[in-house]
Amino acid sequence: MRLPFFAAAVAALACPALAHDPIEWNGSTVHVLLDKEMTGGDMGMFTTHFVGPGGPPRHIHDDAGEAFYVLEGEAQFLADGDVMLVKAGEAAFVQKGVDHTFRLTGEEGGKILVIVAPGGFEGFFEATKHLKLPDDMDELNRISEEFGQIFTGPPLE
């Protein structure tokens, strides 16, 4: 019996074995849900959860666009010099090559779903989970470039 396309796609993606174990990364917990191998290179999808205020340093993805959906809390997004507040249930998008970052603002932190297309960048977290900001910035920069990312400045304060 052949399943309709939608049912087959949901069945294929709903298998818990496809999800990676959460990764502790510089004050956040990153959970890769889909990686480039699972999507034929089309996209990567992960959540990032901060238990208090925080976010990554400013950066550029020179090969991928990045969509954000705030699941919990609210976040300030900086993109190409403009800052905007994005609340739970709202989304933002940054085109490839645009300098950007975000910062979850509340004392309780929050959680963001991130989709990067094409896929590949999501592997950065596993490759750098042993490194700490700002102490290991030289090594982070070196590995970051392998994933199409360039750090451009400090996190939002």
N, C-alpha and C positions, 0 to 999 in steps of 0.2 A: 504494500500500500504506500503510495506516494503522498507525503504531507504537502499541503499548500505552502508556497514559499515563505510566507510570514511565520507560520507555525514551525517550519523547519529552522528558520533563522533564530527564532526565540529559543527553541529547544537546544540548538547548537551553542548559543551564547549563555544560557542559563546554568550551565554545568559549573558547579562550584570549583571544580578542578582547574578551570581556566583562570580564576583570580589568583593573583600573587599574594604572598604574605605581606602585611603592612611593613613599611620601612620607616624607622625613626631617622629623620633628617633635620638636623639643626633647629630643634625646637618645634618641629611639626611631625605629624604622622602622615606618610604618603601611602596610599593604597592603590596600586596599579590594577585597574579593572580589565582593560584591554590593551594589548601591546601590538607593535607592528607585525609580529608574526601571526597573531590571531586575526588581523584585519587585512592581510595581504599588503601591508605597508600603508594603507589608506589613512590610518589614524591611530592615536594612542589616547587612552582615557584613564584618568586617575582622580582620586580625591586627595585633598590636602586639608588637614585638621590642625589648628593651633589651639592650645588650651588657654591661652591669654593673647593679648595683643601681639601681632607679629606678621612678618611676611618676608619674602626673599629680597635680595639686593636687586637694584635696577639691572635690566638685561635686555638683550635683543636676541630673537631667534631669526637667524638669517635665511632659514629654509622652511619655516612653518608658521601658519597662523595659529592663534590660540583663543579658544572660547572659554569663558568662565560662567558658571552658574552658582550663585551663592545659595547654599543649602541651609546654613545656620549662621546667624549673626549678620554683621554688615562689614563691608570692606571699602576702603578708599582705593581707587585705581588711578594710577598715573600712567598716561599713554601719550607719548609725543608732546610732553610738557603740560598737558591738561589733566586736572584731577577731578574725579567724580565719585560720588558715594553710591554704592550698589548694595541694596538690602536683600535679605533672604527672599527668594522667589524672583529675583531679577538677574539679568545676564549682561555680560560685556564681551566684546570681541576686539582683539588686537591683530592687525595684519602683520605678516612677516616683515622683518626689517624695521619695526617700530620699537623704539626704546620704551620700556614699560616696567611696572611692578604693581604690587598690591600690598595692602596691610589690613588685616582684620583688626578692627578698632576697639571692640569691647573687652572688658576685663575677663569675660567668660570665653573669649576667642570666637571660634566659628569654624565652618567647614565649607569648602568650595569644590565643586566638580569642575575639572579641567579637561578639555578636549583639544588635542594638538593634531593638526593635519598638515602634511602627511605625518605618519607615525615615526617613531624613533627616539624622540626626545625623552619619553618616559623611562628609558633605560638609564638616564643620567643619575637618578636617585640611588639605584642599586650600585652603580659604579663609584659613587662618591659618599656613600653613607658613613664611611669611616673617617671622613674629613670634617673639620670644624671651621666655621666662620668666626672671626676673620683670620685666625691663626694659619690656616692652610690655603690661603687665597691663591698663591701661585699655582699649587697643584690643582685646585678647583678650576682655575682659569684654563689650564692645559687640558684637563679632561672635558671641561665644558665645551671647548671648541670642537671636540670630536663628536658632540651631539648637536652641533649647529647653534650653540648659544655663546654669547659674549657678554660678560658682566661689564656694566658701564658706570656703576655708582652704588652708593649705600642704599640700604632699605629706607622706606618712608619712616619718619619719626612721628 
